[in-house]
Amino acid sequence: MLPTQYLHRVIGYRVSSAGDDFDYFCLHDADMLPLDCNYGMPSAPLRLYSSILSNEGTRELSSVCFGGMVSISRNDFAAVNGFSNRFWHWGKEDDNFLLRLLLTGRNPAVDTKGSFSEIKDSSDRHRPTVEGQRTNNKALGKAYIKNNRQYQYKVARGLTPLLDEGLANVGFELIEKTENDQYTRLRVRLLPD
């Protein structure tokens, strides 16, 4: 079984940075729409929002959270080896990414004017994926979350190396690349470790 979430960020980076076309990247949750956002080149790793408008109202977020919609230079992303390949489904991958940034001397910032709106009925994102398909298997989702917490606990306490996996060792085969005016779609096959 292979991770099914978050690798899209690492693979997208690897495919797009094969040339020197990009100086920075915006990593963006697909279920969020910008209300007030500056997608310009960041001087430091930058969380692009301080609040999110959801179905329950506006949520102000602390500066400790670093994920969701992030802008980061190509060099900073490479220096921290991207996102970890160890996280499945949902949770703690952003905490791990923040730790990678901090431990390599990169101090992230927060755009205090940035705001996003959660797409209504986006709760499907919390359902785990098995072989590319969403499942209602709640036990599987809970097992993934438990695994993520345990792994992050070990990393945060120095019980496992932080930067050993990520960009440098994600295995994949590019099957198809489709481009149009608005986006590029990649279809890949993940390879076992």
C-alpha positions in Angstrom: 0.0 0.0 0.0 1.3 3.5 -0.9 0.6 6.9 0.4 -2.3 8.6 -1.5 -2.3 12.1 -0.2 0.3 14.9 -0.2 2.6 13.2 -2.7 0.9 15.3 -5.4 2.9 18.3 -4.0 6.2 16.5 -4.1 5.5 14.9 -7.5 4.2 18.2 -8.9 7.4 19.9 -7.8 9.7 17.2 -9.2 8.0 17.3 -12.6 7.7 21.1 -12.8 11.3 21.7 -11.6 12.9 19.4 -14.1 13.7 22.6 -16.0 14.4 26.0 -14.5 11.0 27.5 -15.4 9.8 28.4 -11.8 11.3 30.4 -9.0 8.5 29.6 -6.5 5.5 27.4 -5.9 2.0 27.9 -4.5 0.8 24.7 -2.7 -2.9 25.0 -2.5 -5.7 22.9 -1.0 -8.2 22.3 -3.8 -11.2 23.0 -1.6 -10.4 26.6 -0.9 -11.1 29.7 -2.9 -9.2 33.0 -2.5 -11.0 36.0 -1.2 -8.0 38.2 -0.6 -4.7 36.6 -1.7 -1.3 37.7 -3.0 0.2 34.9 -5.0 3.5 36.9 -5.7 7.0 35.7 -5.0 7.5 35.3 -1.2 10.7 36.5 0.5 10.3 33.6 3.0 8.0 30.6 3.2 4.6 32.2 3.4 1.2 30.9 4.6 -1.2 32.9 2.3 -4.0 33.5 4.8 -4.9 34.4 8.4 -8.6 33.5 8.2 -10.9 31.1 6.5 -14.6 31.6 5.8 -16.3 28.2 6.3 -19.9 27.0 6.6 -19.7 27.7 10.4 -18.4 31.3 10.0 -14.9 32.9 9.9 -12.1 31.0 11.5 -9.0 33.0 12.6 -6.0 30.8 12.6 -2.9 31.0 14.8 0.5 31.7 13.3 1.6 28.2 14.5 -0.4 26.5 11.7 1.5 26.3 8.4 -0.4 24.6 5.6 -3.4 24.8 3.3 -2.3 27.5 1.0 1.5 28.2 1.0 3.9 30.0 -1.2 7.5 28.9 -1.1 10.6 29.4 -3.2 12.0 26.6 -5.2 15.2 26.6 -3.2 13.5 26.5 0.2 11.3 23.6 -0.8 14.3 21.7 -2.1 16.4 22.5 1.0 13.8 20.8 3.3 13.3 17.9 1.0 9.7 18.9 0.3 6.9 17.2 2.2 7.4 13.9 4.0 6.3 10.7 2.1 5.2 9.1 5.4 1.8 10.7 5.9 -1.4 9.1 4.7 -4.9 10.5 4.4 -5.3 13.5 6.6 -3.3 15.4 9.3 0.1 16.3 10.7 1.9 16.6 7.3 1.7 20.4 7.6 3.1 20.3 11.2 5.9 18.1 9.9 6.6 20.5 7.0 6.7 23.5 9.5 9.2 21.5 11.6 11.4 20.9 8.5 11.4 24.6 7.7 12.3 25.7 11.3 15.0 23.1 11.8 16.7 24.2 8.6 16.7 27.8 9.6 13.8 29.0 7.5 11.4 31.2 9.3 7.9 31.1 7.8 5.6 34.1 7.7 1.8 34.6 7.6 0.0 37.0 5.3 -2.2 38.8 7.8 -4.5 40.1 5.0 -5.0 36.8 3.2 -8.3 35.1 3.4 -10.0 32.1 1.8 -13.4 30.6 1.6 -14.0 26.9 2.0 -16.0 25.4 -0.8 -19.3 24.2 0.4 -19.8 20.4 0.7 -16.0 19.8 0.6 -16.2 17.4 3.5 -15.5 14.5 1.0 -11.8 15.5 1.4 -11.8 13.8 4.8 -12.7 10.4 3.5 -9.7 8.1 3.0 -8.6 7.0 -0.5 -7.9 3.4 -1.4 -6.5 2.6 -4.8 -7.6 6.0 -6.1 -11.2 5.8 -4.9 -12.8 7.5 -1.9 -14.1 5.1 0.8 -16.5 5.4 3.7 -14.3 3.2 5.8 -14.0 5.3 9.0 -11.8 2.8 10.7 -9.2 3.1 7.9 -9.4 6.9 8.2 -8.8 6.7 12.0 -5.9 4.3 11.5 -4.2 6.7 9.0 -4.7 9.6 11.4 -3.3 7.6 14.3 -0.3 6.6 12.2 0.3 10.2 11.2 0.2 11.4 14.9 2.6 8.6 16.0 5.1 9.4 13.2 5.0 13.1 13.9 5.5 12.4 17.6 8.7 10.4 16.8 10.0 13.1 14.5 9.3 15.9 17.0 11.2 14.1 19.7 14.2 13.2 17.5 13.4 9.5 17.5 13.4 9.3 13.7 15.4 11.4 11.2 13.4 14.4 9.9 14.7 15.0 6.4 15.5 11.5 5.2 12.5 11.1 3.0 10.6 13.4 0.7 11.6 14.9 -2.7 14.8 12.9 -2.9 13.3 9.5 -2.7 9.7 9.5 -3.9 9.3 6.9 -6.6 6.9 7.5 -9.4 6.4 7.0 -13.1 4.8 9.8 -15.2 2.1 8.1 -17.2 0.4 11.1 -18.8 0.8 14.9 -18.8 -2.1 17.0 -20.1 -1.8 20.8 -20.4 -4.3 23.5 -21.1 -4.5 27.3 -20.5 -5.6 26.9 -16.8 -3.7 23.9 -15.4 -1.5 20.9 -16.1 -2.8 17.5 -15.1 -0.3 14.7 -14.2 -1.2 11.1 -14.1 1.4 9.0 -12.3 2.0 5.5 -10.9 3.5 5.4 -7.5 6.4 3.0 -7.1 7.0 1.0 -3.9 9.9 2.1 -1.6 
